[in-house]
Amino acid sequence: MRWTLLSICLLVGCGDDGRRGPVDAGPGADFGPAFDAGPAFDAGPPTDGGGGGVDLGPPAAEVGLTFGGSCAPSFDGNVAVVRNSESIAVSATTGGTLTGSVQLDLDGAGATETLSSQHRVDTGQVINVVTGTTWTNLAMDSAGVLGGTVADPIGGTLTIADYRPDEGILDITFTGVSLQNPSDGTLCTVDGRLQTFRLSF
């Protein structure tokens, strides 16, 4: 049990998921990477326990996303859907190594959200893409963007058809989404549909 809880915390960054109250975007503000998935859970290949083929049920997630720019996460490995107190993460591992993760902290279904750094500050909603580093929906130079002196690299829309993180159920379409790495300023683009059907734990 202790190993399972540790694995969950490593996957979703327990206690630090990037949505922490009002954001002060004044000069020198450092929002930093919101999420560090770290070495994560690896379920390994499914086994049948010698019983001739156990049906493990439907997959926890269907990741129909395409990525561009400087990010290239892969969801071909073991995919887990994990919930913490405020966010939900869809993460993939191969051989114990994280190959891709999407972390979301949104407000609910039935909305189309137009993303920007100002939207992140106003709503506290978080979209992170993680490999060995993090891209998020907040500009690296957030003070410049919010002050109107720098163009905002954050953009695109999320169409939220279903969002029930307590049950592990999501249905979200990304359209022209652009996220920025708060450490090096590189961009990650995301398009496509993300569906989850249950929590893995």
Residue frames as a rotation matrix with the C-alpha (Angstrom) as fourth column:
MET 1
0.568 0.823 0.000 0.00
0.823 -0.568 0.000 0.00
0.000 0.000 -1.000 0.00
ARG 2
0.395 -0.483 -0.782 2.83
0.166 -0.799 0.578 2.45
-0.903 -0.358 -0.236 0.85
TRP 3
-0.656 -0.687 0.312 4.39
0.391 0.044 0.920 1.77
-0.646 0.725 0.239 -2.58
THR 4
-0.154 0.698 0.699 1.11
0.975 -0.006 0.220 2.44
0.158 0.716 -0.680 -4.35
LEU 5
0.770 0.459 -0.442 0.57
0.557 -0.823 0.116 5.75
-0.311 -0.335 -0.889 -2.55
LEU 6
-0.026 -0.865 -0.501 4.13
0.104 -0.501 0.859 6.83
-0.994 -0.030 0.102 -3.32
SER 7
-0.665 -0.201 0.720 3.62
0.684 0.223 0.694 5.99
-0.300 0.954 -0.011 -6.99
ILE 8
0.355 0.874 0.332 0.43
0.927 -0.376 0.001 8.05
0.126 0.308 -0.943 -7.14
CYS 9
0.689 -0.116 -0.715 2.19
0.261 -0.881 0.394 11.05
-0.676 -0.458 -0.577 -5.57
LEU 10
-0.432 -0.902 -0.024 5.06
0.229 -0.135 0.964 10.81
-0.872 0.411 0.265 -8.01
LEU 11
-0.433 0.323 0.842 2.64
0.900 0.201 0.386 10.72
-0.045 0.925 -0.378 -10.92
VAL 12
0.388 0.756 0.527 0.45
0.759 -0.587 0.283 13.70
0.523 0.291 -0.801 -10.03
GLY 13
-0.560 -0.678 0.476 2.84
0.288 -0.698 -0.656 15.76
0.777 -0.230 0.586 -7.93
CYS 14
0.297 0.771 -0.564 0.80
0.822 0.094 0.562 15.57
0.486 -0.630 -0.605 -4.73
GLY 15
0.351 -0.056 -0.935 0.57
0.757 -0.571 0.318 18.90
-0.552 -0.819 -0.158 -3.01
ASP 16
-0.302 -0.481 -0.823 1.84
-0.133 -0.834 0.536 20.95
-0.944 0.271 0.188 -5.98
ASP 17
-0.139 0.319 0.938 -0.35
0.852 0.521 -0.050 20.99
-0.504 0.792 -0.344 -9.06
GLY 18
-0.782 -0.410 0.469 -0.05
0.614 -0.632 0.473 24.62
0.102 0.658 0.746 -10.09
ARG 19
-0.067 0.798 0.599 -3.43
0.254 -0.567 0.784 26.04
0.965 0.205 -0.164 -9.12
ARG 20
-0.299 -0.179 -0.937 -2.82
0.944 0.087 -0.318 27.88
0.138 -0.980 0.143 -5.89
GLY 21
0.205 0.496 -0.844 -5.11
0.710 -0.669 -0.220 30.84
-0.673 -0.554 -0.490 -5.29
PRO 22
0.968 0.201 -0.150 -4.83
0.065 -0.779 -0.623 34.29
-0.242 0.594 -0.767 -6.90
VAL 23
0.270 -0.903 0.335 -1.71
0.963 0.245 -0.117 34.82
0.024 0.354 0.935 -8.98
ASP 24
0.646 -0.203 -0.736 0.40
0.038 -0.954 0.296 37.90
-0.762 -0.219 -0.609 -8.35
ALA 25
0.556 -0.380 0.739 1.81
0.829 0.326 -0.455 38.64
-0.068 0.865 0.496 -11.79
GLY 26
0.935 -0.225 -0.275 3.82
-0.182 -0.968 0.176 41.66
-0.306 -0.114 -0.945 -10.79
PRO 27
0.473 -0.829 -0.300 7.44
-0.695 -0.141 -0.706 42.26
0.542 0.542 -0.642 -11.79
GLY 28
-0.522 -0.829 0.202 9.67
-0.810 0.407 -0.422 39.33
0.268 -0.384 -0.884 -10.99
ALA 29
0.382 0.716 0.584 6.83
-0.818 0.556 -0.147 36.90
-0.430 -0.422 0.798 -10.60
ASP 30
-0.668 -0.615 -0.420 8.00
-0.726 0.663 0.183 33.33
0.166 0.427 -0.889 -10.99
PHE 31
0.371 0.918 0.142 5.27
-0.928 0.372 0.014 30.84
-0.040 -0.137 0.990 -11.62
GLY 32
-0.537 -0.757 0.372 7.72
-0.755 0.628 0.188 27.99
-0.376 -0.180 -0.909 -12.29
PRO 33
-0.684 0.285 -0.672 6.82
-0.258 0.767 0.588 24.53
0.683 0.575 -0.451 -13.50
ALA 34
-0.008 0.790 0.613 3.47
-0.963 -0.172 0.209 23.65
0.270 -0.588 0.762 -11.94
PHE 35
0.834 0.463 0.299 3.94
-0.503 0.862 0.066 19.93
-0.227 -0.206 0.952 -12.10
ASP 36
-0.288 -0.923 -0.255 6.76
-0.951 0.308 -0.039 17.42
0.115 0.231 -0.966 -11.83
ALA 37
0.698 0.654 -0.293 5.66
-0.637 0.753 0.163 13.93
0.327 0.073 0.942 -12.69
GLY 38
-0.057 -0.837 0.545 9.07
-0.952 0.209 0.222 12.42
-0.300 -0.506 -0.808 -11.98
PRO 39
-0.880 -0.236 -0.411 9.77
-0.345 0.913 0.216 8.69
0.325 0.333 -0.885 -12.25
ALA 40
-0.222 0.947 0.231 6.35
-0.975 -0.213 -0.065 7.17
-0.012 -0.239 0.971 -12.25
PHE 41
0.086 0.427 0.900 4.24
-0.468 0.815 -0.342 4.10
-0.880 -0.391 0.270 -11.95
ASP 42
-0.426 -0.184 -0.886 4.86
-0.878 0.322 0.355 1.30
0.220 0.929 -0.298 -14.43
ALA 43
0.414 0.713 0.565 2.35
-0.810 0.572 -0.127 -1.50
-0.414 -0.405 0.815 -14.36
GLY 44
-0.667 -0.688 0.286 4.45
-0.435 0.672 0.599 -3.66
-0.604 0.275 -0.748 -16.66
PRO 45
-0.713 0.404 -0.573 2.93
-0.484 0.308 0.819 -6.02
0.507 0.862 -0.025 -19.20
PRO 46
0.197 0.858 0.474 -0.44
-0.979 0.151 0.134 -7.49
0.044 -0.490 0.870 -18.26
THR 47
-0.886 -0.451 -0.106 -0.37
-0.438 0.890 -0.123 -11.03
0.150 -0.062 -0.987 -16.95
ASP 48
0.026 0.939 -0.342 -3.00
-0.579 0.293 0.761 -13.69
0.815 0.179 0.551 -16.78
GLY 49
-0.034 -0.069 0.997 -1.77
-0.989 0.146 -0.023 -15.26
-0.144 -0.987 -0.073 -13.53
GLY 50
-0.921 -0.371 0.122 -1.56
-0.346 0.920 0.183 -18.61
-0.180 0.126 -0.976 -15.24
GLY 51
-0.333 0.886 0.321 -5.29
0.040 0.354 -0.934 -18.67
-0.942 -0.298 -0.153 -15.71
GLY 52
-0.493 0.090 0.865 -5.36
0.814 0.397 0.423 -18.28
-0.306 0.913 -0.269 -19.49
GLY 53
-0.685 0.104 0.721 -6.17
0.470 -0.694 0.546 -14.65
0.557 0.713 0.426 -20.19
VAL 54
-0.271 0.566 -0.778 -7.66
0.820 -0.287 -0.494 -12.29
-0.504 -0.772 -0.387 -17.64
ASP 55
0.110 0.400 0.910 -9.86
0.768 -0.615 0.177 -9.53
0.631 0.680 -0.375 -19.08
LEU 56
-0.644 -0.480 -0.595 -8.49
0.754 -0.530 -0.389 -6.32
-0.129 -0.699 0.703 -17.59
GLY 57
0.300 0.867 -0.399 -11.48
0.693 -0.485 -0.534 -4.31
-0.656 -0.116 -0.746 -18.84
PRO 58
0.788 0.062 0.613 -11.52
0.536 -0.560 -0.632 -1.18
0.304 0.826 -0.474 -21.01
PRO 59
-0.321 -0.941 0.109 -8.51
0.778 -0.328 -0.535 1.14
0.539 -0.087 0.838 -21.07
ALA 60
-0.074 0.242 -0.967 -8.47
0.840 -0.508 -0.191 4.00
-0.538 -0.827 -0.166 -18.60
ALA 61
0.134 0.038 -0.990 -7.86
-0.193 -0.979 -0.064 6.57
-0.972 0.200 -0.124 -21.34
GLU 62
0.389 -0.085 0.917 -7.87
0.896 0.268 -0.355 7.19
-0.216 0.960 0.180 -25.06
VAL 63
0.090 -0.493 -0.865 -5.25
0.133 -0.855 0.501 9.81
-0.987 -0.161 -0.012 -25.94
GLY 64
0.385 0.130 0.914 -5.99
0.905 0.139 -0.401 11.10
-0.179 0.982 -0.065 -29.43
LEU 65
0.804 -0.143 -0.577 -3.71
-0.029 -0.979 0.202 14.11
-0.593 -0.146 -0.792 -29.13
THR 66
0.481 -0.732 0.483 -1.03
0.791 0.126 -0.598 15.32
0.377 0.670 0.640 -31.52
PHE 67
0.658 -0.369 -0.656 1.85
0.359 -0.613 0.704 17.44
-0.662 -0.699 -0.271 -30.26
GLY 68
0.562 -0.504 0.656 4.15
0.649 -0.222 -0.727 19.89
0.513 0.834 0.202 -32.01
GLY 69
0.751 -0.402 0.524 6.75
-0.518 -0.851 0.088 22.51
0.411 -0.338 -0.847 -31.30
SER 70
-0.248 -0.962 0.116 9.35
-0.770 0.123 -0.626 21.44
0.588 -0.244 -0.771 -28.77
CYS 71
-0.234 0.207 0.950 7.31
-0.799 0.516 -0.309 18.76
-0.554 -0.831 0.045 -26.99
ALA 72
-0.219 0.144 -0.965 6.97
-0.732 0.630 0.260 15.15
0.645 0.763 -0.033 -28.03
PRO 73
-0.361 0.136 0.923 5.23
-0.790 0.482 -0.380 13.15
-0.496 -0.866 -0.067 -25.30
SER 74
-0.604 0.168 -0.779 4.32
-0.445 0.740 0.505 9.55
0.661 0.651 -0.372 -26.04
PHE 75
-0.108 0.658 0.745 1.32
-0.945 0.165 -0.283 7.67
-0.309 -0.735 0.604 -24.69
ASP 76
0.161 0.089 -0.983 2.22
-0.667 0.744 -0.042 4.29
0.727 0.663 0.180 -26.19
GLY 77
-0.793 -0.549 -0.263 3.24
-0.169 0.614 -0.771 2.80
0.585 -0.567 -0.580 -22.83
ASN 78
-0.392 0.631 -0.670 1.25
0.879 0.472 -0.070 2.01
0.272 -0.616 -0.739 -19.70
VAL 79
-0.531 0.294 0.795 -1.30
-0.069 -0.950 0.306 4.80
0.845 0.108 0.524 -19.24
ALA 80
-0.481 0.367 -0.796 -2.67
0.874 0.274 -0.402 5.72
0.070 -0.889 -0.452 -15.81
VAL 81
-0.043 0.556 0.830 -5.39
0.096 -0.825 0.557 8.20
0.994 0.104 -0.018 -14.86
VAL 82
-0.355 -0.233 -0.905 -4.76
0.895 0.195 -0.401 9.62
0.270 -0.953 0.140 -11.41
ARG 83
0.442 0.613 0.655 -6.63
0.250 -0.785 0.567 12.22
0.862 -0.087 -0.500 -9.36
ASN 84
-0.690 -0.491 -0.532 -5.28
0.657 -0.118 -0.744 14.36
0.303 -0.863 0.404 -6.54
SER 85
-0.424 0.589 -0.688 -7.04
0.649 -0.332 -0.684 17.02
-0.631 -0.737 -0.242 -4.49
GLU 86
0.128 0.479 -0.868 -7.51
-0.171 -0.852 -0.495 19.52
-0.977 0.212 -0.027 -7.33
SER 87
-0.033 -0.210 -0.977 -6.26
-0.971 -0.224 0.081 18.08
-0.236 0.952 -0.197 -10.61
ILE 88
0.728 0.228 0.646 -6.29
-0.070 0.963 -0.260 14.98
-0.681 0.145 0.717 -12.77
ALA 89
-0.118 -0.866 -0.485 -3.32
-0.848 -0.166 0.503 13.58
-0.516 0.471 -0.715 -14.68
VAL 90
0.964 0.234 0.128 -3.12
-0.117 0.802 -0.586 11.20
-0.240 0.550 0.800 -17.62
SER 91
0.223 -0.974 -0.039 0.41
-0.901 -0.222 0.373 9.80
-0.372 -0.048 -0.927 -17.61
ALA 92
0.948 0.008 -0.317 2.28
-0.176 0.847 -0.502 7.15
0.265 0.532 0.805 -19.57
THR 93
0.252 -0.899 0.358 5.37
-0.803 0.012 0.595 5.20
-0.539 -0.438 -0.719 -18.56
THR 94
0.817 -0.154 -0.555 7.62
-0.249 0.775 -0.581 2.68
0.520 0.613 0.595 -20.23
GLY 95
0.188 -0.775 -0.603 10.02
0.576 0.584 -0.572 0.66
0.796 -0.240 0.556 -18.12
GLY 96
0.238 -0.015 -0.971 9.42
0.949 -0.207 0.236 2.95
-0.205 -0.978 -0.035 -15.15
THR 97
-0.802 -0.557 -0.215 10.27
0.477 -0.815 0.330 6.10
-0.359 0.162 0.919 -17.16
LEU 98
0.170 0.871 -0.461 7.71
0.250 -0.490 -0.835 8.82
-0.953 0.026 -0.301 -17.74
THR 99
-0.631 -0.358 0.689 7.13
0.729 0.030 0.684 9.29
-0.265 0.933 0.242 -21.47
GLY 100
-0.710 0.403 0.577 4.27
0.080 -0.768 0.635 11.77
0.700 0.497 0.513 -21.36
SER 101
-0.483 0.609 -0.629 1.68
0.842 0.126 -0.525 13.35
-0.241 -0.783 -0.573 -19.12
VAL 102
-0.466 0.453 0.760 -1.20
0.108 -0.824 0.556 15.80
0.878 0.341 0.335 -19.42
GLN 103
-0.651 0.241 -0.720 -2.39
0.749 0.045 -0.661 17.43
-0.127 -0.969 -0.210 -16.21
LEU 104
-0.413 0.626 0.662 -5.64
0.238 -0.627 0.742 19.38
0.879 0.463 0.110 -16.03
ASP 105
-0.634 0.364 -0.682 -7.29
0.674 -0.173 -0.718 21.52
-0.380 -0.915 -0.136 -13.38
LEU 106
-0.799 0.430 0.420 -10.45
0.138 -0.550 0.824 22.91
0.585 0.716 0.380 -14.97
ASP 107
-0.807 0.502 0.311 -13.82
-0.571 -0.529 -0.627 24.22
-0.150 -0.684 0.714 -13.79
GLY 108
-0.234 0.778 0.583 -16.34
-0.099 0.577 -0.811 21.88
-0.967 -0.247 -0.058 -15.37
ALA 109
-0.596 0.060 0.801 -18.09
0.706 0.514 0.487 20.59
-0.382 0.856 -0.348 -18.45
GLY 110
0.358 0.885 0.297 -20.17
0.897 -0.239 -0.371 22.41
-0.258 0.399 -0.880 -21.03
ALA 111
0.695 -0.166 -0.700 -17.73
-0.087 -0.985 0.148 25.19
-0.714 -0.042 -0.699 -21.77
THR 112
0.574 -0.650 0.497 -15.31
0.731 0.135 -0.669 26.27
0.368 0.748 0.553 -24.46
GLU 113
0.655 -0.433 -0.619 -12.34
0.329 -0.575 0.749 27.96
-0.680 -0.695 -0.234 -22.87
THR 114
0.797 -0.469 0.381 -10.23
0.209 -0.378 -0.902 30.40
0.567 0.798 -0.204 -24.90
LEU 115
0.563 -0.629 -0.536 -6.73
0.811 0.294 0.506 30.13
-0.160 -0.719 0.676 -23.47
SER 116
0.410 -0.568 0.714 -4.34
0.037 -0.771 -0.635 32.96
0.911 0.287 -0.295 -22.67
SER 117
-0.645 -0.667 -0.374 -2.06
0.471 0.040 -0.881 33.96
0.603 -0.744 0.288 -19.83
GLN 118
-0.718 0.454 0.527 -4.77
-0.624 -0.755 -0.200 36.35
0.308 -0.473 0.826 -18.66
HIS 119
0.332 0.853 -0.403 -7.29
-0.553 0.522 0.649 33.48
0.764 0.007 0.645 -18.69
ARG 120
-0.024 -0.423 -0.906 -4.95
0.516 0.770 -0.374 31.43
0.856 -0.476 0.200 -16.47
VAL 121
-0.928 -0.366 0.071 -4.57
0.151 -0.541 -0.827 34.30
0.341 -0.757 0.558 -14.00
ASP 122
-0.484 0.811 0.329 -8.29
-0.796 -0.564 0.218 35.11
0.363 -0.156 0.919 -13.97
THR 123
0.486 0.811 -0.325 -9.59
-0.663 0.585 0.467 31.55
0.569 -0.012 0.822 -13.65
GLY 124
0.000 -0.573 0.819 -6.76
-0.896 0.364 0.255 29.55
-0.444 -0.734 -0.513 -12.10
GLN 125
0.904 0.353 0.240 -7.36
-0.212 0.859 -0.466 26.80
-0.370 0.370 0.852 -14.66
VAL 126
-0.015 -0.999 0.041 -4.22
-0.721 0.039 0.692 24.80
-0.693 -0.019 -0.721 -15.42
ILE 127
0.991 0.127 -0.047 -3.16
-0.124 0.709 -0.694 22.82
-0.055 0.694 0.718 -18.49
ASN 128
0.163 -0.981 0.101 0.26
-0.785 -0.067 0.616 21.14
-0.598 -0.180 -0.781 -18.31
VAL 129
0.915 -0.116 -0.387 2.10
-0.164 0.769 -0.617 18.88
0.369 0.628 0.685 -20.74
VAL 130
0.468 -0.736 0.489 5.01
-0.753 -0.043 0.656 17.05
-0.462 -0.676 -0.575 -19.13
THR 131
0.726 -0.431 -0.535 7.91
0.020 0.792 -0.610 14.95
0.687 0.433 0.584 -20.40
GLY 132
-0.048 -0.772 -0.634 11.25
0.934 0.190 -0.302 15.63
0.353 -0.607 0.712 -18.72
THR 133
-0.967 -0.158 -0.199 10.10
0.214 -0.929 -0.301 19.25
-0.138 -0.334 0.932 -18.37
THR 134
-0.194 0.968 -0.158 6.80
0.775 0.053 -0.630 21.14
-0.601 -0.244 -0.761 -18.29
TRP 135
-0.894 0.139 0.425 4.84
0.187 -0.747 0.638 23.34
0.406 0.650 0.642 -20.69
THR 136
-0.443 0.730 -0.520 1.92
0.779 0.027 -0.626 25.25
-0.443 -0.683 -0.581 -19.19
ASN 137
0.156 0.654 0.740 -0.76
0.885 -0.425 0.189 27.82
0.438 0.626 -0.645 -20.05
LEU 138
0.874 -0.001 -0.485 1.14
0.255 -0.849 0.462 30.79
-0.413 -0.528 -0.742 -18.65
ALA 139
0.772 -0.595 0.226 3.78
0.038 -0.312 -0.949 32.84
0.635 0.741 -0.218 -20.45
MET 140
0.109 -0.842 -0.529 7.35
0.941 0.258 -0.218 32.73
0.320 -0.474 0.820 -19.19
ASP 141
-0.940 -0.327 0.093 7.33
0.294 -0.919 -0.263 36.54
0.172 -0.220 0.960 -19.20
SER 142
-0.147 0.979 -0.144 3.92
0.964 0.174 0.202 36.76
0.223 -0.109 -0.969 -17.61
ALA 143
-0.029 0.109 -0.994 4.50
0.561 -0.821 -0.106 40.26
-0.828 -0.560 -0.037 -16.24
GLY 144
-0.843 -0.343 -0.414 5.32
-0.138 -0.607 0.783 41.55
-0.519 0.717 0.465 -19.73
VAL 145
-0.780 0.608 0.150 2.34
0.463 0.399 0.792 39.79
0.421 0.687 -0.592 -21.28
LEU 146
0.050 0.865 -0.499 -0.12
0.999 -0.042 0.028 40.96
0.003 -0.500 -0.866 -18.66
GLY 147
-0.099 -0.163 -0.982 1.34
0.366 -0.923 0.117 44.46
-0.926 -0.347 0.151 -18.84
GLY 148
0.816 0.573 0.074 0.78
0.240 -0.220 -0.946 44.57
-0.526 0.789 -0.317 -22.59
THR 149
0.384 -0.748 -0.540 4.42
-0.769 -0.584 0.262 44.94
-0.511 0.315 -0.800 -23.60
VAL 150
-0.780 -0.622 0.067 5.00
-0.514 0.698 0.499 41.37
-0.357 0.355 -0.864 -24.80
ALA 151
-0.102 0.735 -0.670 2.89
-0.843 0.294 0.450 39.20
0.528 0.611 0.590 -27.14
ASP 152
0.126 0.256 0.959 1.21
-0.814 0.579 -0.048 36.28
-0.567 -0.774 0.281 -25.40
PRO 153
-0.708 -0.432 -0.559 2.45
-0.682 0.624 0.382 32.87
0.184 0.652 -0.736 -26.64
ILE 154
-0.821 0.459 0.339 -0.48
0.159 0.755 -0.636 31.10
-0.548 -0.468 -0.693 -24.96
GLY 155
-0.460 0.705 -0.540 -3.53
-0.871 -0.478 0.118 30.42
-0.175 0.524 0.834 -27.13
GLY 156
-0.816 0.256 -0.518 -6.08
-0.081 0.837 0.541 28.00
0.573 0.483 -0.662 -28.54
THR 157
-0.053 0.886 0.460 -9.29
-0.938 -0.202 0.281 26.59
0.342 -0.417 0.842 -27.15
LEU 158
-0.997 -0.042 0.061 -10.48
-0.062 0.916 -0.397 23.72
-0.039 -0.400 -0.916 -25.00
THR 159
-0.144 0.983 -0.113 -13.94
-0.746 -0.033 0.665 22.29
0.650 0.180 0.738 -25.63
ILE 160
-0.907 -0.214 0.363 -14.97
-0.420 0.536 -0.732 20.51
-0.038 -0.816 -0.576 -22.44
ALA 161
-0.237 0.845 -0.478 -17.71
-0.470 0.331 0.818 17.99
0.850 0.419 0.319 -23.23
ASP 162
0.796 0.432 -0.424 -17.30
0.143 0.546 0.825 16.11
0.588 -0.717 0.373 -19.94
TYR 163
-0.315 -0.895 0.315 -15.24
-0.263 -0.237 -0.935 16.81
0.912 -0.378 -0.161 -16.85
ARG 164
0.818 0.517 0.251 -15.78
-0.423 0.244 0.873 14.64
0.390 -0.820 0.419 -13.78
PRO 165
-0.071 -0.991 -0.115 -12.30
-0.620 0.134 -0.773 14.25
0.782 0.016 -0.623 -12.29
ASP 166
-0.201 0.034 0.979 -13.55
-0.934 0.297 -0.202 12.59
-0.297 -0.954 -0.027 -9.10
GLU 167
0.669 0.500 0.549 -14.75
-0.283 0.855 -0.435 9.73
-0.687 0.136 0.714 -11.30
GLY 168
-0.365 -0.895 0.257 -11.81
0.055 0.255 0.965 9.88
-0.929 0.367 -0.044 -13.69
ILE 169
0.150 0.530 0.835 -14.03
0.904 0.267 -0.333 10.88
-0.399 0.805 -0.439 -16.62
LEU 170
-0.229 -0.263 -0.937 -12.94
-0.144 -0.943 0.300 13.49
-0.963 0.204 0.178 -19.15
ASP 171
0.182 0.146 0.972 -13.83
0.940 0.264 -0.215 14.35
-0.288 0.953 -0.089 -22.73
ILE 172
0.448 -0.181 -0.876 -11.86
0.024 -0.977 0.214 17.38
-0.894 -0.117 -0.433 -23.89
THR 173
0.585 -0.241 0.774 -10.93
0.811 0.143 -0.568 18.60
0.027 0.960 0.279 -27.37
PHE 174
0.031 -0.700 -0.714 -7.80
0.318 -0.670 0.671 20.72
-0.947 -0.248 0.202 -27.81
THR 175
0.667 0.197 0.719 -7.81
0.745 -0.152 -0.649 23.08
-0.018 0.969 -0.248 -30.80
GLY 176
0.379 -0.598 0.706 -4.67
0.315 -0.634 -0.706 25.03
0.870 0.490 -0.052 -31.65
VAL 177
0.993 0.002 -0.122 -3.52
0.119 -0.248 0.961 25.02
-0.029 -0.969 -0.246 -28.03
SER 178
0.242 -0.950 0.196 -0.12
0.184 -0.153 -0.971 26.60
0.953 0.271 0.138 -27.44
LEU 179
0.968 -0.011 -0.251 1.70
0.251 -0.002 0.968 26.25
-0.011 -1.000 0.001 -24.11
GLN 180
0.469 -0.848 0.248 5.07
-0.405 -0.456 -0.793 27.61
0.785 0.272 -0.557 -22.99
ASN 181
0.317 -0.515 -0.796 7.92
0.780 0.619 -0.089 26.17
0.539 -0.593 0.598 -20.95
PRO 182
0.981 0.145 0.128 8.50
0.054 -0.841 0.538 28.56
0.186 -0.521 -0.833 -18.01
SER 183
0.521 -0.851 -0.063 12.19
0.312 0.121 0.942 27.61
-0.795 -0.510 0.329 -17.86
ASP 184
-0.511 -0.825 0.243 13.40
0.477 -0.036 0.878 27.93
-0.716 0.564 0.412 -21.45
GLY 185
-0.291 0.465 -0.836 10.51
-0.495 -0.821 -0.285 29.62
-0.819 0.331 0.469 -23.30
THR 186
-0.990 -0.045 -0.132 9.97
-0.137 0.504 0.853 26.82
0.028 0.862 -0.505 -25.83
LEU 187
-0.246 0.967 -0.066 6.45
-0.954 -0.254 -0.161 26.17
-0.172 0.023 0.985 -27.09
CYS 188
-0.921 0.137 0.364 4.31
0.152 0.988 0.012 23.04
-0.358 0.066 -0.931 -27.16
THR 189
-0.489 0.802 -0.344 1.26
-0.865 -0.397 0.306 22.81
0.109 0.447 0.888 -29.43
VAL 190
-0.855 0.298 0.425 -1.61
0.078 0.883 -0.464 20.41
-0.513 -0.363 -0.778 -28.80
ASP 191
-0.351 0.813 -0.464 -4.55
-0.928 -0.234 0.291 19.35
0.128 0.533 0.836 -30.96
GLY 192
-0.577 0.214 -0.788 -7.03
-0.121 0.932 0.341 16.50
0.808 0.292 -0.512 -30.73
ARG 193
0.401 0.873 0.279 -9.25
-0.590 0.014 0.807 14.74
0.701 -0.488 0.521 -28.24
LEU 194
-0.812 -0.584 0.002 -8.49
-0.333 0.459 -0.824 13.37
0.480 -0.669 -0.567 -24.78
GLN 195
0.364 0.931 0.000 -10.93
-0.599 0.234 0.766 10.94
0.713 -0.279 0.643 -23.19
THR 196
-0.863 -0.503 0.053 -10.66
-0.380 0.575 -0.725 9.13
0.334 -0.646 -0.687 -19.89
PHE 197
-0.052 0.885 -0.463 -13.11
-0.295 0.429 0.854 6.57
0.954 0.181 0.239 -18.57
ARG 198
0.884 0.278 -0.376 -12.05
0.249 0.400 0.882 5.71
0.396 -0.873 0.284 -15.03
LEU 199
0.483 -0.750 0.452 -9.39
-0.875 -0.423 0.235 6.26
0.014 -0.509 -0.861 -12.41
SER 200
0.138 -0.533 -0.835 -6.53
-0.347 0.764 -0.545 3.79
0.928 0.365 -0.079 -12.41
PHE 201
-0.780 -0.412 -0.470 -6.33
0.303 0.409 -0.861 3.69
0.547 -0.814 -0.194 -8.59
